[in-house]
Amino acid sequence: MSMDRSLKSKASLSRHRNVLSRAERIKRLRDEERFKADMAPIGLPKVANRKAPVGGKTKKGPAKEGEAAAADAAAPAAPKK
């Protein structure tokens, strides 16, 4: 039997959120040293909550000069017709 859609698992509840609560915004501002003790908790500056890319494929960049020369020397020359 499958689980009803209204019943969420704990892992799905901890997904990325764009909107932070006031306490989370204050914590993030304190970490960035942008919130001082004399500031009011109302009218806080905006805080970006970006989702970092996870994993993925790495792009192959151009080969280094030494590696490119070794690869050219090791590859057999194509015969011309």
PyMOL Python script that loads the backbone (N, CA, C, O; Angstrom):
from pymol import cmd

cmd.read_pdbstr("""\
ATOM      1  N   MET A   1       0.840  -1.171   0.000  1.00  0.00           N
ATOM      2  CA  MET A   1       0.000   0.000   0.000  1.00  0.00           C
ATOM      3  C   MET A   1       0.891   1.242   0.000  1.00  0.00           C
ATOM      4  O   MET A   1       1.908   1.282   0.692  1.00  0.00           O
ATOM      5  N   SER A   2       0.509   2.243  -0.769  1.00  0.00           N
ATOM      6  CA  SER A   2       1.313   3.459  -0.851  1.00  0.00           C
ATOM      7  C   SER A   2       0.886   4.467   0.211  1.00  0.00           C
ATOM      8  O   SER A   2      -0.203   4.382   0.778  1.00  0.00           O
ATOM      9  N   MET A   3       1.778   5.421   0.462  1.00  0.00           N
ATOM     10  CA  MET A   3       1.511   6.447   1.465  1.00  0.00           C
ATOM     11  C   MET A   3       0.692   7.579   0.832  1.00  0.00           C
ATOM     12  O   MET A   3       0.921   7.957  -0.317  1.00  0.00           O
ATOM     13  N   ASP A   4      -0.244   8.100   1.585  1.00  0.00           N
ATOM     14  CA  ASP A   4      -1.065   9.199   1.099  1.00  0.00           C
ATOM     15  C   ASP A   4      -0.220  10.444   0.874  1.00  0.00           C
ATOM     16  O   ASP A   4       0.752  10.673   1.594  1.00  0.00           O
ATOM     17  N   ARG A   5      -0.584  11.253  -0.124  1.00  0.00           N
ATOM     18  CA  ARG A   5       0.210  12.445  -0.457  1.00  0.00           C
ATOM     19  C   ARG A   5       0.229  13.482   0.658  1.00  0.00           C
ATOM     20  O   ARG A   5       1.169  14.272   0.751  1.00  0.00           O
ATOM     21  N   SER A   6      -0.796  13.491   1.504  1.00  0.00           N
ATOM     22  CA  SER A   6      -0.843  14.483   2.580  1.00  0.00           C
ATOM     23  C   SER A   6       0.139  14.163   3.703  1.00  0.00           C
ATOM     24  O   SER A   6       0.462  15.035   4.509  1.00  0.00           O
ATOM     25  N   LEU A   7       0.616  12.921   3.762  1.00  0.00           N
ATOM     26  CA  LEU A   7       1.587  12.533   4.780  1.00  0.00           C
ATOM     27  C   LEU A   7       2.978  12.677   4.200  1.00  0.00           C
ATOM     28  O   LEU A   7       3.365  11.927   3.304  1.00  0.00           O
ATOM     29  N   LYS A   8       3.718  13.627   4.702  1.00  0.00           N
ATOM     30  CA  LYS A   8       5.052  13.911   4.175  1.00  0.00           C
ATOM     31  C   LYS A   8       6.104  13.243   5.034  1.00  0.00           C
ATOM     32  O   LYS A   8       5.958  13.151   6.252  1.00  0.00           O
ATOM     33  N   SER A   9       7.161  12.779   4.396  1.00  0.00           N
ATOM     34  CA  SER A   9       8.274  12.218   5.156  1.00  0.00           C
ATOM     35  C   SER A   9       9.144  13.359   5.686  1.00  0.00           C
ATOM     36  O   SER A   9       9.061  14.487   5.198  1.00  0.00           O
ATOM     37  N   LYS A  10       9.951  13.072   6.651  1.00  0.00           N
ATOM     38  CA  LYS A  10      10.776  14.105   7.280  1.00  0.00           C
ATOM     39  C   LYS A  10      11.783  14.701   6.298  1.00  0.00           C
ATOM     40  O   LYS A  10      12.082  15.893   6.366  1.00  0.00           O
ATOM     41  N   ALA A  11      12.305  13.885   5.391  1.00  0.00           N
ATOM     42  CA  ALA A  11      13.299  14.370   4.432  1.00  0.00           C
ATOM     43  C   ALA A  11      12.703  15.385   3.467  1.00  0.00           C
ATOM     44  O   ALA A  11      13.384  16.332   3.072  1.00  0.00           O
ATOM     45  N   SER A  12      11.444  15.204   3.082  1.00  0.00           N
ATOM     46  CA  SER A  12      10.852  16.134   2.124  1.00  0.00           C
ATOM     47  C   SER A  12      10.505  17.479   2.761  1.00  0.00           C
ATOM     48  O   SER A  12      10.342  18.476   2.057  1.00  0.00           O
ATOM     49  N   LEU A  13      10.393  17.509   4.079  1.00  0.00           N
ATOM     50  CA  LEU A  13      10.082  18.759   4.763  1.00  0.00           C
ATOM     51  C   LEU A  13      11.312  19.651   4.915  1.00  0.00           C
ATOM     52  O   LEU A  13      11.171  20.843   5.191  1.00  0.00           O
ATOM     53  N   SER A  14      12.510  19.101   4.742  1.00  0.00           N
ATOM     54  CA  SER A  14      13.732  19.873   4.943  1.00  0.00           C
ATOM     55  C   SER A  14      14.336  20.308   3.612  1.00  0.00           C
ATOM     56  O   SER A  14      15.559  20.350   3.478  1.00  0.00           O
ATOM     57  N   ARG A  15      13.506  20.630   2.632  1.00  0.00           N
ATOM     58  CA  ARG A  15      14.012  21.055   1.334  1.00  0.00           C
ATOM     59  C   ARG A  15      14.428  22.524   1.372  1.00  0.00           C
ATOM     60  O   ARG A  15      14.226  23.213   2.372  1.00  0.00           O
ATOM     61  N   HIS A  16      15.004  22.985   0.285  1.00  0.00           N
ATOM     62  CA  HIS A  16      15.483  24.364   0.195  1.00  0.00           C
ATOM     63  C   HIS A  16      14.302  25.337   0.211  1.00  0.00           C
ATOM     64  O   HIS A  16      13.308  25.137  -0.487  1.00  0.00           O
ATOM     65  N   ARG A  17      14.428  26.391   1.017  1.00  0.00           N
ATOM     66  CA  ARG A  17      13.392  27.419   1.094  1.00  0.00           C
ATOM     67  C   ARG A  17      14.003  28.761   0.728  1.00  0.00           C
ATOM     68  O   ARG A  17      15.115  29.076   1.151  1.00  0.00           O
ATOM     69  N   ASN A  18      13.280  29.552  -0.056  1.00  0.00           N
ATOM     70  CA  ASN A  18      13.756  30.881  -0.424  1.00  0.00           C
ATOM     71  C   ASN A  18      13.456  31.904   0.661  1.00  0.00           C
ATOM     72  O   ASN A  18      14.218  32.855   0.841  1.00  0.00           O
ATOM     73  N   VAL A  19      12.366  31.724   1.380  1.00  0.00           N
ATOM     74  CA  VAL A  19      11.948  32.685   2.403  1.00  0.00           C
ATOM     75  C   VAL A  19      12.394  32.173   3.765  1.00  0.00           C
ATOM     76  O   VAL A  19      12.070  31.052   4.156  1.00  0.00           O
ATOM     77  N   LEU A  20      13.142  33.006   4.484  1.00  0.00           N
ATOM     78  CA  LEU A  20      13.636  32.630   5.807  1.00  0.00           C
ATOM     79  C   LEU A  20      12.782  33.287   6.882  1.00  0.00           C
ATOM     80  O   LEU A  20      12.196  34.347   6.659  1.00  0.00           O
ATOM     81  N   SER A  21      12.716  32.658   8.044  1.00  0.00           N
ATOM     82  CA  SER A  21      12.017  33.269   9.168  1.00  0.00           C
ATOM     83  C   SER A  21      12.883  34.406   9.711  1.00  0.00           C
ATOM     84  O   SER A  21      14.059  34.520   9.366  1.00  0.00           O
ATOM     85  N   ARG A  22      12.299  35.233  10.551  1.00  0.00           N
ATOM     86  CA  ARG A  22      13.032  36.370  11.106  1.00  0.00           C
ATOM     87  C   ARG A  22      14.248  35.898  11.899  1.00  0.00           C
ATOM     88  O   ARG A  22      15.321  36.495  11.803  1.00  0.00           O
ATOM     89  N   ALA A  23      14.088  34.836  12.678  1.00  0.00           N
ATOM     90  CA  ALA A  23      15.205  34.314  13.479  1.00  0.00           C
ATOM     91  C   ALA A  23      16.331  33.806  12.575  1.00  0.00           C
ATOM     92  O   ALA A  23      17.507  34.016  12.872  1.00  0.00           O
ATOM     93  N   GLU A  24      15.975  33.140  11.476  1.00  0.00           N
ATOM     94  CA  GLU A  24      16.988  32.653  10.537  1.00  0.00           C
ATOM     95  C   GLU A  24      17.704  33.810   9.851  1.00  0.00           C
ATOM     96  O   GLU A  24      18.912  33.744   9.621  1.00  0.00           O
ATOM     97  N   ARG A  25      16.961  34.876   9.520  1.00  0.00           N
ATOM     98  CA  ARG A  25      17.583  36.052   8.896  1.00  0.00           C
ATOM     99  C   ARG A  25      18.550  36.725   9.862  1.00  0.00           C
ATOM    100  O   ARG A  25      19.645  37.120   9.463  1.00  0.00           O
ATOM    101  N   ILE A  26      18.158  36.859  11.132  1.00  0.00           N
ATOM    102  CA  ILE A  26      19.030  37.492  12.127  1.00  0.00           C
ATOM    103  C   ILE A  26      20.291  36.652  12.316  1.00  0.00           C
ATOM    104  O   ILE A  26      21.390  37.200  12.410  1.00  0.00           O
ATOM    105  N   LYS A  27      20.144  35.324  12.372  1.00  0.00           N
ATOM    106  CA  LYS A  27      21.306  34.451  12.528  1.00  0.00           C
ATOM    107  C   LYS A  27      22.256  34.616  11.348  1.00  0.00           C
ATOM    108  O   LYS A  27      23.468  34.715  11.538  1.00  0.00           O
ATOM    109  N   ARG A  28      21.723  34.647  10.143  1.00  0.00           N
ATOM    110  CA  ARG A  28      22.562  34.793   8.953  1.00  0.00           C
ATOM    111  C   ARG A  28      23.243  36.163   8.942  1.00  0.00           C
ATOM    112  O   ARG A  28      24.412  36.260   8.568  1.00  0.00           O
ATOM    113  N   LEU A  29      22.533  37.226   9.347  1.00  0.00           N
ATOM    114  CA  LEU A  29      23.125  38.560   9.401  1.00  0.00           C
ATOM    115  C   LEU A  29      24.221  38.641  10.462  1.00  0.00           C
ATOM    116  O   LEU A  29      25.229  39.315  10.251  1.00  0.00           O
ATOM    117  N   ARG A  30      24.039  37.964  11.600  1.00  0.00           N
ATOM    118  CA  ARG A  30      25.082  37.948  12.631  1.00  0.00           C
ATOM    119  C   ARG A  30      26.325  37.229  12.128  1.00  0.00           C
ATOM    120  O   ARG A  30      27.447  37.655  12.404  1.00  0.00           O
ATOM    121  N   ASP A  31      26.128  36.136  11.388  1.00  0.00           N
ATOM    122  CA  ASP A  31      27.268  35.405  10.833  1.00  0.00           C
ATOM    123  C   ASP A  31      28.045  36.283   9.850  1.00  0.00           C
ATOM    124  O   ASP A  31      29.269  36.189   9.764  1.00  0.00           O
ATOM    125  N   GLU A  32      27.336  37.132   9.113  1.00  0.00           N
ATOM    126  CA  GLU A  32      27.966  38.041   8.147  1.00  0.00           C
ATOM    127  C   GLU A  32      28.405  39.352   8.794  1.00  0.00           C
ATOM    128  O   GLU A  32      28.948  40.227   8.120  1.00  0.00           O
ATOM    129  N   GLU A  33      28.167  39.490  10.116  1.00  0.00           N
ATOM    130  CA  GLU A  33      28.497  40.699  10.880  1.00  0.00           C
ATOM    131  C   GLU A  33      27.789  41.935  10.325  1.00  0.00           C
ATOM    132  O   GLU A  33      28.374  43.017  10.273  1.00  0.00           O
ATOM    133  N   ARG A  34      26.522  41.774   9.908  1.00  0.00           N
ATOM    134  CA  ARG A  34      25.716  42.884   9.406  1.00  0.00           C
ATOM    135  C   ARG A  34      24.594  43.254  10.375  1.00  0.00           C
ATOM    136  O   ARG A  34      23.862  44.213  10.130  1.00  0.00           O
ATOM    137  N   PHE A  35      24.448  42.505  11.475  1.00  0.00           N
ATOM    138  CA  PHE A  35      23.420  42.773  12.471  1.00  0.00           C
ATOM    139  C   PHE A  35      24.095  43.129  13.785  1.00  0.00           C
ATOM    140  O   PHE A  35      24.926  42.379  14.295  1.00  0.00           O
ATOM    141  N   LYS A  36      23.729  44.277  14.320  1.00  0.00           N
ATOM    142  CA  LYS A  36      24.307  44.734  15.580  1.00  0.00           C
ATOM    143  C   LYS A  36      23.266  44.616  16.682  1.00  0.00           C
ATOM    144  O   LYS A  36      22.068  44.560  16.402  1.00  0.00           O
ATOM    145  N   ALA A  37      23.705  44.578  17.916  1.00  0.00           N
ATOM    146  CA  ALA A  37      22.820  44.378  19.057  1.00  0.00           C
ATOM    147  C   ALA A  37      21.797  45.504  19.197  1.00  0.00           C
ATOM    148  O   ALA A  37      20.704  45.266  19.711  1.00  0.00           O
ATOM    149  N   ASP A  38      22.116  46.717  18.757  1.00  0.00           N
ATOM    150  CA  ASP A  38      21.194  47.834  18.919  1.00  0.00           C
ATOM    151  C   ASP A  38      20.186  47.950  17.771  1.00  0.00           C
ATOM    152  O   ASP A  38      19.344  48.847  17.793  1.00  0.00           O
ATOM    153  N   MET A  39      20.252  47.075  16.781  1.00  0.00           N
ATOM    154  CA  MET A  39      19.323  47.111  15.656  1.00  0.00           C
ATOM    155  C   MET A  39      17.982  46.500  16.047  1.00  0.00           C
ATOM    156  O   MET A  39      17.924  45.588  16.872  1.00  0.00           O
ATOM    157  N   ALA A  40      16.903  47.009  15.451  1.00  0.00           N
ATOM    158  CA  ALA A  40      15.570  46.467  15.691  1.00  0.00           C
ATOM    159  C   ALA A  40      15.365  45.221  14.830  1.00  0.00           C
ATOM    160  O   ALA A  40      15.876  45.157  13.712  1.00  0.00           O
ATOM    161  N   PRO A  41      14.627  44.235  15.331  1.00  0.00           N
ATOM    162  CA  PRO A  41      14.389  43.025  14.535  1.00  0.00           C
ATOM    163  C   PRO A  41      13.356  43.222  13.432  1.00  0.00           C
ATOM    164  O   PRO A  41      13.093  42.305  12.655  1.00  0.00           O
ATOM    165  N   ILE A  42      12.775  44.409  13.362  1.00  0.00           N
ATOM    166  CA  ILE A  42      11.795  44.720  12.319  1.00  0.00           C
ATOM    167  C   ILE A  42      12.475  45.582  11.263  1.00  0.00           C
ATOM    168  O   ILE A  42      13.242  46.485  11.596  1.00  0.00           O
ATOM    169  N   GLY A  43      12.203  45.313  10.017  1.00  0.00           N
ATOM    170  CA  GLY A  43      12.811  46.070   8.926  1.00  0.00           C
ATOM    171  C   GLY A  43      14.234  45.628   8.646  1.00  0.00           C
ATOM    172  O   GLY A  43      15.100  46.460   8.376  1.00  0.00           O
ATOM    173  N   LEU A  44      14.487  44.336   8.707  1.00  0.00           N
ATOM    174  CA  LEU A  44      15.830  43.804   8.467  1.00  0.00           C
ATOM    175  C   LEU A  44      16.206  43.918   6.994  1.00  0.00           C
ATOM    176  O   LEU A  44      15.330  43.912   6.128  1.00  0.00           O
ATOM    177  N   PRO A  45      17.487  44.020   6.707  1.00  0.00           N
ATOM    178  CA  PRO A  45      17.898  44.017   5.304  1.00  0.00           C
ATOM    179  C   PRO A  45      17.657  42.645   4.681  1.00  0.00           C
ATOM    180  O   PRO A  45      17.530  41.643   5.383  1.00  0.00           O
ATOM    181  N   LYS A  46      17.597  42.620   3.346  1.00  0.00           N
ATOM    182  CA  LYS A  46      17.368  41.363   2.642  1.00  0.00           C
ATOM    183  C   LYS A  46      18.562  40.439   2.806  1.00  0.00           C
ATOM    184  O   LYS A  46      19.705  40.885   2.909  1.00  0.00           O
ATOM    185  N   VAL A  47      18.275  39.143   2.827  1.00  0.00           N
ATOM    186  CA  VAL A  47      19.317  38.129   2.957  1.00  0.00           C
ATOM    187  C   VAL A  47      19.111  37.126   1.829  1.00  0.00           C
ATOM    188  O   VAL A  47      18.039  36.534   1.709  1.00  0.00           O
ATOM    189  N   ALA A  48      20.131  36.935   1.007  1.00  0.00           N
ATOM    190  CA  ALA A  48      20.040  35.983  -0.092  1.00  0.00           C
ATOM    191  C   ALA A  48      20.178  34.575   0.443  1.00  0.00           C
ATOM    192  O   ALA A  48      21.077  34.291   1.235  1.00  0.00           O
ATOM    193  N   ASN A  49      19.297  33.700   0.017  1.00  0.00           N
ATOM    194  CA  ASN A  49      19.348  32.296   0.421  1.00  0.00           C
ATOM    195  C   ASN A  49      19.471  31.459  -0.849  1.00  0.00           C
ATOM    196  O   ASN A  49      18.488  30.898  -1.334  1.00  0.00           O
ATOM    197  N   ARG A  50      20.673  31.383  -1.373  1.00  0.00           N
ATOM    198  CA  ARG A  50      20.926  30.681  -2.629  1.00  0.00           C
ATOM    199  C   ARG A  50      21.150  29.205  -2.385  1.00  0.00           C
ATOM    200  O   ARG A  50      21.755  28.807  -1.389  1.00  0.00           O
ATOM    201  N   LYS A  51      20.661  28.411  -3.296  1.00  0.00           N
ATOM    202  CA  LYS A  51      20.879  26.975  -3.233  1.00  0.00           C
ATOM    203  C   LYS A  51      22.152  26.657  -3.987  1.00  0.00           C
ATOM    204  O   LYS A  51      22.286  26.991  -5.164  1.00  0.00           O
ATOM    205  N   ALA A  52      23.086  26.013  -3.311  1.00  0.00           N
ATOM    206  CA  ALA A  52      24.360  25.668  -3.930  1.00  0.00           C
ATOM    207  C   ALA A  52      24.171  24.478  -4.862  1.00  0.00           C
ATOM    208  O   ALA A  52      23.432  23.553  -4.524  1.00  0.00           O
ATOM    209  N   PRO A  53      24.816  24.475  -6.019  1.00  0.00           N
ATOM    210  CA  PRO A  53      24.698  23.322  -6.903  1.00  0.00           C
ATOM    211  C   PRO A  53      25.345  22.101  -6.267  1.00  0.00           C
ATOM    212  O   PRO A  53      26.404  22.195  -5.646  1.00  0.00           O
ATOM    213  N   VAL A  54      24.700  20.965  -6.429  1.00  0.00           N
ATOM    214  CA  VAL A  54      25.178  19.736  -5.806  1.00  0.00           C
ATOM    215  C   VAL A  54      25.691  18.804  -6.892  1.00  0.00           C
ATOM    216  O   VAL A  54      24.985  18.503  -7.854  1.00  0.00           O
ATOM    217  N   GLY A  55      26.927  18.353  -6.727  1.00  0.00           N
ATOM    218  CA  GLY A  55      27.498  17.364  -7.641  1.00  0.00           C
ATOM    219  C   GLY A  55      27.508  17.849  -9.075  1.00  0.00           C
ATOM    220  O   GLY A  55      27.765  19.021  -9.348  1.00  0.00           O
ATOM    221  N   GLY A  56      27.227  16.935  -9.988  1.00  0.00           N
ATOM    222  CA  GLY A  56      27.187  17.279 -11.391  1.00  0.00           C
ATOM    223  C   GLY A  56      28.461  16.882 -12.092  1.00  0.00           C
ATOM    224  O   GLY A  56      29.443  16.485 -11.465  1.00  0.00           O
ATOM    225  N   LYS A  57      28.430  16.994 -13.377  1.00  0.00           N
ATOM    226  CA  LYS A  57      29.590  16.641 -14.178  1.00  0.00           C
ATOM    227  C   LYS A  57      30.562  17.813 -14.234  1.00  0.00           C
ATOM    228  O   LYS A  57      30.151  18.973 -14.242  1.00  0.00           O
ATOM    229  N   THR A  58      31.831  17.505 -14.270  1.00  0.00           N
ATOM    230  CA  THR A  58      32.839  18.547 -14.393  1.00  0.00           C
ATOM    231  C   THR A  58      33.200  18.696 -15.861  1.00  0.00           C
ATOM    232  O   THR A  58      33.325  17.707 -16.583  1.00  0.00           O
ATOM    233  N   LYS A  59      33.365  19.916 -16.287  1.00  0.00           N
ATOM    234  CA  LYS A  59      33.737  20.186 -17.667  1.00  0.00           C
ATOM    235  C   LYS A  59      35.232  20.008 -17.827  1.00  0.00           C
ATOM    236  O   LYS A  59      36.017  20.422 -16.975  1.00  0.00           O
ATOM    237  N   LYS A  60      35.610  19.393 -18.922  1.00  0.00           N
ATOM    238  CA  LYS A  60      37.030  19.214 -19.191  1.00  0.00           C
ATOM    239  C   LYS A  60      37.561  20.493 -19.822  1.00  0.00           C
ATOM    240  O   LYS A  60      37.069  20.944 -20.856  1.00  0.00           O
ATOM    241  N   GLY A  61      38.561  21.063 -19.189  1.00  0.00           N
ATOM    242  CA  GLY A  61      39.177  22.282 -19.679  1.00  0.00           C
ATOM    243  C   GLY A  61      40.271  21.955 -20.677  1.00  0.00           C
ATOM    244  O   GLY A  61      40.541  20.784 -20.946  1.00  0.00           O
ATOM    245  N   PRO A  62      40.888  22.961 -21.216  1.00  0.00           N
ATOM    246  CA  PRO A  62      41.990  22.706 -22.143  1.00  0.00           C
ATOM    247  C   PRO A  62      43.147  22.026 -21.419  1.00  0.00           C
ATOM    248  O   PRO A  62      43.423  22.307 -20.253  1.00  0.00           O
ATOM    249  N   ALA A  63      43.815  21.128 -22.131  1.00  0.00           N
ATOM    250  CA  ALA A  63      44.929  20.391 -21.539  1.00  0.00           C
ATOM    251  C   ALA A  63      46.103  21.320 -21.294  1.00  0.00           C
ATOM    252  O   ALA A  63      46.263  22.333 -21.976  1.00  0.00           O
ATOM    253  N   LYS A  64      46.915  20.968 -20.322  1.00  0.00           N
ATOM    254  CA  LYS A  64      48.103  21.769 -20.041  1.00  0.00           C
ATOM    255  C   LYS A  64      49.103  21.592 -21.176  1.00  0.00           C
ATOM    256  O   LYS A  64      49.023  20.633 -21.944  1.00  0.00           O
ATOM    257  N   GLU A  65      50.038  22.517 -21.273  1.00  0.00           N
ATOM    258  CA  GLU A  65      50.988  22.511 -22.393  1.00  0.00           C
ATOM    259  C   GLU A  65      51.803  21.222 -22.449  1.00  0.00           C
ATOM    260  O   GLU A  65      51.984  20.664 -23.531  1.00  0.00           O
ATOM    261  N   GLY A  66      52.288  20.748 -21.337  1.00  0.00           N
ATOM    262  CA  GLY A  66      53.095  19.532 -21.301  1.00  0.00           C
ATOM    263  C   GLY A  66      52.279  18.306 -21.672  1.00  0.00           C
ATOM    264  O   GLY A  66      52.761  17.419 -22.377  1.00  0.00           O
ATOM    265  N   GLU A  67      51.037  18.257 -21.193  1.00  0.00           N
ATOM    266  CA  GLU A  67      50.174  17.123 -21.494  1.00  0.00           C
ATOM    267  C   GLU A  67      49.772  17.125 -22.967  1.00  0.00           C
ATOM    268  O   GLU A  67      49.686  16.063 -23.584  1.00  0.00           O
ATOM    269  N   ALA A  68      49.528  18.299 -23.533  1.00  0.00           N
ATOM    270  CA  ALA A  68      49.129  18.390 -24.936  1.00  0.00           C
ATOM    271  C   ALA A  68      50.259  17.935 -25.850  1.00  0.00           C
ATOM    272  O   ALA A  68      50.014  17.251 -26.843  1.00  0.00           O
ATOM    273  N   ALA A  69      51.485  18.306 -25.527  1.00  0.00           N
ATOM    274  CA  ALA A  69      52.634  17.912 -26.345  1.00  0.00           C
ATOM    275  C   ALA A  69      52.848  16.408 -26.262  1.00  0.00           C
ATOM    276  O   ALA A  69      53.161  15.776 -27.271  1.00  0.00           O
ATOM    277  N   ALA A  70      52.686  15.826 -25.087  1.00  0.00           N
ATOM    278  CA  ALA A  70      52.852  14.380 -24.918  1.00  0.00           C
ATOM    279  C   ALA A  70      51.751  13.625 -25.653  1.00  0.00           C
ATOM    280  O   ALA A  70      52.010  12.567 -26.227  1.00  0.00           O
ATOM    281  N   ALA A  71      50.542  14.142 -25.645  1.00  0.00           N
ATOM    282  CA  ALA A  71      49.432  13.489 -26.322  1.00  0.00           C
ATOM    283  C   ALA A  71      49.631  13.542 -27.836  1.00  0.00           C
ATOM    284  O   ALA A  71      49.321  12.576 -28.533  1.00  0.00           O
ATOM    285  N   ASP A  72      50.146  14.664 -28.350  1.00  0.00           N
ATOM    286  CA  ASP A  72      50.401  14.787 -29.789  1.00  0.00           C
ATOM    287  C   ASP A  72      51.495  13.828 -30.229  1.00  0.00           C
ATOM    288  O   ASP A  72      51.398  13.245 -31.308  1.00  0.00           O
ATOM    289  N   ALA A  73      52.527  13.653 -29.427  1.00  0.00           N
ATOM    290  CA  ALA A  73      53.634  12.790 -29.775  1.00  0.00           C
ATOM    291  C   ALA A  73      53.217  11.325 -29.695  1.00  0.00           C
ATOM    292  O   ALA A  73      53.709  10.510 -30.476  1.00  0.00           O
ATOM    293  N   ALA A  74      52.328  10.971 -28.780  1.00  0.00           N
ATOM    294  CA  ALA A  74      51.928   9.590 -28.609  1.00  0.00           C
ATOM    295  C   ALA A  74      50.902   9.158 -29.656  1.00  0.00           C
ATOM    296  O   ALA A  74      50.819   7.971 -29.970  1.00  0.00           O
ATOM    297  N   ALA A  75      50.136  10.071 -30.192  1.00  0.00           N
ATOM    298  CA  ALA A  75      49.096   9.728 -31.169  1.00  0.00           C
ATOM    299  C   ALA A  75      49.746   9.460 -32.523  1.00  0.00           C
ATOM    300  O   ALA A  75      50.596  10.232 -32.967  1.00  0.00           O
ATOM    301  N   PRO A  76      49.345   8.356 -33.187  1.00  0.00           N
ATOM    302  CA  PRO A  76      49.914   8.088 -34.506  1.00  0.00           C
ATOM    303  C   PRO A  76      49.350   9.056 -35.538  1.00  0.00           C
ATOM    304  O   PRO A  76      48.196   9.475 -35.449  1.00  0.00           O
ATOM    305  N   ALA A  77      50.158   9.395 -36.495  1.00  0.00           N
ATOM    306  CA  ALA A  77      49.747  10.326 -37.528  1.00  0.00           C
ATOM    307  C   ALA A  77      48.780   9.618 -38.473  1.00  0.00           C
ATOM    308  O   ALA A  77      48.954   8.443 -38.794  1.00  0.00           O
ATOM    309  N   ALA A  78      47.772  10.344 -38.907  1.00  0.00           N
ATOM    310  CA  ALA A  78      46.785   9.773 -39.828  1.00  0.00           C
ATOM    311  C   ALA A  78      47.398   9.744 -41.238  1.00  0.00           C
ATOM    312  O   ALA A  78      48.000  10.732 -41.659  1.00  0.00           O
ATOM    313  N   PRO A  79      47.255   8.635 -41.971  1.00  0.00           N
ATOM    314  CA  PRO A  79      47.817   8.575 -43.318  1.00  0.00           C
ATOM    315  C   PRO A  79      47.028   9.458 -44.267  1.00  0.00           C
ATOM    316  O   PRO A  79      45.802   9.531 -44.183  1.00  0.00           O
ATOM    317  N   LYS A  80      47.724  10.119 -45.157  1.00  0.00           N
ATOM    318  CA  LYS A  80      47.074  10.991 -46.133  1.00  0.00           C
ATOM    319  C   LYS A  80      46.789  10.182 -47.392  1.00  0.00           C
ATOM    320  O   LYS A  80      47.575   9.312 -47.767  1.00  0.00           O
ATOM    321  N   LYS A  81      45.679  10.467 -48.035  1.00  0.00           N
ATOM    322  CA  LYS A  81      45.313   9.765 -49.272  1.00  0.00           C
ATOM    323  C   LYS A  81      45.581  10.586 -50.484  1.00  0.00           C
ATOM    324  O   LYS A  81      45.328  10.138 -51.602  1.00  0.00           O
TER     325      LYS A  81
END
""", "prot")
cmd.dss("prot")
cmd.show_as("cartoon", "prot")
cmd.util.cbc("prot")
cmd.orient("prot")
